[in-house]
């Protein structure tokens, strides 16, 4: 069992040297997914909120204080998610 190690046997040991770089790459992939999910959810929230506002204005949706507050919160959450996703995307792709 006294066998010399070849270069193929050292691939696991060599990968430990680049562990921090692989962590950075993993963070970039996770960041891309967060941006995409934030845009999709933000646009959905915003469209639902705008639909509810226009339905209230046209009279086909009930208007009480709780529903008005809920619709406004849905709009604000949608806008914040879109702004957050855009800011993450922008800081990721800014050339230094």
Buried (B, 14 or more C-beta within 10 A) or exposed (E): EEEEEEEEEEEEEEEEEEEEEEEEEEEEEEBEEBBEEBBEBBBEBBEBBBEBBEBBEEEEBEEEEEEBEEBEEBBEBBBBBBEBBBEBBEEEEEEE
